[in-house]
Amino acid sequence: MRVDREVPDFDRPSLMFRLEDVLKYRLLGERYYGRAVERLDLRGDEMVLDLGCGGGASSRCILRRLGDEGRLICLDTSGNLLGRARRRLAGARNVEFVGEDIRDAGLAEGSVDAVLVFHVIHDIPSRDRGPVALAIGRVMAPGGRLVVVEPTRASHGMSPEEVRHLLSEAGLTEEMSDSSGHHYVGLYRK
Ligand SMILES: C[S@@+](CC[C@H](N)C(=O)[O-])C[C@H]1O[C@@H](n2cnc3c(N)ncnc32)[C@H](O)[C@@H]1O
C-alpha cells in the first residue's frame, strides 16, 4: 500500500470526520450520495467500482440499485475506513473489499462498467493524480460510465479544469457537468 505525507491520514480519521461518516451512513446517505449514484444510470447487473469508498455510505446507495447479477468493488487505501465499510455491508453477498490503491489493485483492464469517485481525487497528492486517473480509465469497459464529485473551494478542493484534464488524459469524455455550490459533478464515458 502506498503511503504519502501529503494525504490526510484516513487511518486515523479526525473526530469530525468520524461523526460525519456516521451521519452520512445512518441518516443522510441517499440525500448526500443519491443524485450522484443515480447519474450512473445502473440497470442492476453491472460491475461497479466505488473508488475511495471510505466507510461505505455511498456503497450502500450503490448496492440498493444492484440486483443479484450486479457486483460492487469497494476500494480504499485506508484499512480503518474499509474496515467500517466491511462491517456495515457484511450482509451483502455481491461485494468485494479491496484495500489497495487502484494502481496496485490488479483489476482487469476493461472489467468495470461504472465507477463512483466521490470526494477522493482532491485528497490524492498532485503528482499521483494523473497515474490514478489513467488506472481508472484502464479498468473501465468501453462505454463505461464514471461519476466524479469533488469539492472546489480554494481552501479544500481542486478546480473543475484539473478534473477535466486528468480524466480526458485517461481517455474519458465528459458528458455532463455541474459546478454550482462549491462542488464539481461530472459524468464521463469511456
Ligand atoms: C474524503 S474521503 C471520501 C470517502 C467517501 N468517498 C465518502 O464520500 O464518504 C477520501 C477517501 O479516499 C480514499 N483514498 C485516497 N486516495 C486513494 C487512492 N489512491 N485509492 C483509493 N482510495 C483512496 C481515502 O482513504 C478516503 O477514504
The ligand as a Gaussian input file, in Angstrom:
#p B3LYP/6-31G(d) Opt

LIG

0 1
 C      -12.746000      12.353000       1.833000
 S      -12.760000      10.597000       1.881000
 C      -14.248000      10.245000       0.981000
 C      -14.775000       8.876000       1.275000
 C      -16.105000       8.544000       0.587000
 N      -15.976000       8.532000      -0.866000
 C      -17.177000       9.496000       1.030000
 O      -17.673000      10.281000       0.200000
 O      -17.533000       9.490000       2.215000
 C      -11.489000      10.158000       0.709000
 C      -11.265000       8.655000       0.650000
 O      -10.412000       8.351000      -0.451000
 C       -9.515000       7.331000      -0.050000
 N       -8.360000       7.385000      -0.941000
 C       -7.458000       8.388000      -1.076000
 N       -6.563000       8.067000      -2.030000
 C       -6.942000       6.868000      -2.522000
 C       -6.435000       6.018000      -3.554000
 N       -5.333000       6.353000      -4.265000
 N       -7.071000       4.854000      -3.800000
 C       -8.175000       4.511000      -3.087000
 N       -8.690000       5.269000      -2.107000
 C       -8.085000       6.428000      -1.835000
 C       -9.219000       7.672000       1.404000
 O       -8.687000       6.593000       2.125000
 C      -10.593000       8.093000       1.901000
 O      -11.351000       7.025000       2.373000

